[in-house]
Amino acid sequence: MADRSTAAVDVAENSGDEPLTAKADQSTADGEAQNRERDTDSEEAQGSGGTGRPGERASAPELHSGHKLARRYRLEECVTRLDGFSSWRAVDEKLRRAVGVHVLPADHSRARSVLAAARSSALLGDPRFVQVLDAVEENDLVYVVHEWLPDATELTTLLSAGPLEPHDAYQLVSQVASAMAAAHREGLAHLRLNPNAVLRTSSGQWRIRGLAVNAALRGISSDTPQRTDTEAIGALLYAALTQRWPYENDAYGLSGLPKDIGLIPPDQVRAGVHRGLSELSMRALANDGATASRHESPCTTPEELVKAIGEMPRIRPPEPAFTAPPEYQHTSYQQGTYGRPAPHPGVAQPVPSPPPPLQSRTGKALKWAVSALLIAALGLGSWQLADALMDQGGGNKNDTRTQTQDGSDKDARQPKKPAQPIAIAGAHDFDPFGDGSEKPSDIGKTYDGDPGSYWQTDYYTSADFGRLKSGLGVILDLGKVQQVGSVTVSFVGSTSVELRTANENSATQPATLNSYTKVAEGTGTTVTLKPGKSLKTRYLLVWLTKLPLQTDGTYRARVADIKVTS
């Protein structure tokens, strides 16, 4: 699932994909159009060519696994081949990370619109969307490079196991609606927002892929883009609550609604659906009959949907399940034999006779008296022996003192060697829960010795990275395994940071956060991180966990200088 979850183009399940604006009472002509759309998506899911539409199809470029684009992006696996374009899982050999790539001929009828959509999406820079990393026309090809998220799972796959819990569905609609509202404020629409385009990362954050690009690849446009995307969000919430697609036709592995009954609220489809989320879904889908009966106005833009979500009581996560402790096992005993099981009926068990109380107490008293006398005798004898030795060896006192000083005292009083700086051979930005990197071109400023220059992260909406990831950082390469005493990090603004280290035996730079062990942490503008025990390593990770607030109201970290000492 890791590869399919990150494919750039949404791939419909067995029965295909239908337009989100379809209604239950659509005409026969509309139904035929949807059938053609589903046929196209079925071909896409199989990775085959398809017939395409007249006048819109160009010959697919002759590409294969191992082919390189721009001497950098090595194609690994084709995940989609449709209507003149193809989508691949690839490797960026320069930055050593996985990426996704769309490729189509430069003379394709949609090549110009795809390039424009990709560049507009890249300028948005919102981490809630799968980021476009490059958009290039070269050698009669147009290709778009985007993030590849190996730890993300499509909503389609999540729903195959059942509907989401109310808190998960609330987080889904809240994060997706907020992201789309931000995109529309910049003039960008999605128009292909469906369960294949929404991903949940391992940290529980929701990401949207294919902003503007997926629609451009298929030549889709809309006169009411805000209404289209808002209705799509309502359909996503409906599916998350009911495990049903809110239209008559099956799609994305979900069963459609029964025919000829229209669009009914989620809480009438499945028992136990959260009432507030059910109403919110209907307001986004803008079914006038259903919403009017509940005295709620429809939401026709993502901004209105965000406002409606904000007016709802917050849905809290479920309480952790309580595991009852094991039942207390009573220890059986019988007639003074504590810890032994009671005998079976009819089986005699010997009962030991207790010793006479007087005899026991007398014996204990005698033992204590003898012990006290022995201790006193030993103490007296030791004192007399020490006094005799001092008298006999009075002339050797200085020799004894000199010998002691030349021995252990000399070692104890010897000053410690001052800490020596360790040269940093190289550094890499590290963003394992995002696109794998962040501002790589400025990473050298973290150890250039100039406090006036700095490397900074992208901006986020809160100190905890907008709840999109647990952190990001900088990997330091010391060139070889060395003894590390401390790492001092200077920030512009108070920042929380951890020092993590790779295993001493790591021959290459580890690529996952779990490969690094936390050895120290701190907060401030200048933080000295000292491991609690001896540390030998080649690779250090300066891992940022909390970001400072900037004057523009955003949150981002700025690392001015890093020094490593032995």
RANOR-V785063 format. One line per field, one symbol per residue. ss: DSSP state (H for helix, E for strand, C for the rest). A space follows every 10 residues. Layout:
ss = ???
This chain:
ss = CHHHHCCCCC CCCCCCCCCC CCCCCCCHHH HHHHHHHHHH HHHHHHCCCC CCCCCCCCCC CCCCCCCEEC CCEEEEEEEE EECCEEEEEE EECCCCEEEE EEEEECCCCC HHHHHHHHHH HHHHCCCCEC CEEEEEEECC EEEEEEECCC CCEEHHHHHH CCCCCHHHHH HHHHHHHHHH HHHHHCCCCC CCCCCCCEEE CCCCCEEECC CCHHHHHHCC CCCCHHHHHH HHHHHHHHHH HHCEECCCCC ECCEEECCCC CCCCCHHHHC CCCCHHHHHH HHHHHCCHHH HHHCCCCCCC CHHHHHHHHH HCCCCCCCCC CCCCCCCCCC CCCCCCCCCC CCCCCCCCCC CCCCCCHHHH HHHHHHHHHH HHHHHHHHHH HHHHHHHHHH HHCHHHHHHH HHHHHHHHHH HHHCCCCCCC EECCCEEEEE ECCCCECCCH HHHHHHCCCC CCCCEECCCE CCCCHHHCCC CEEEEEEEEE EEEECEEEEE EEEEEEEEEE EECCCCCCCC CCHHHEEEEE EEEEEEEEEC CCCCEEEEEE EEEEEECCEC CCCCECCEEE EEEEEC
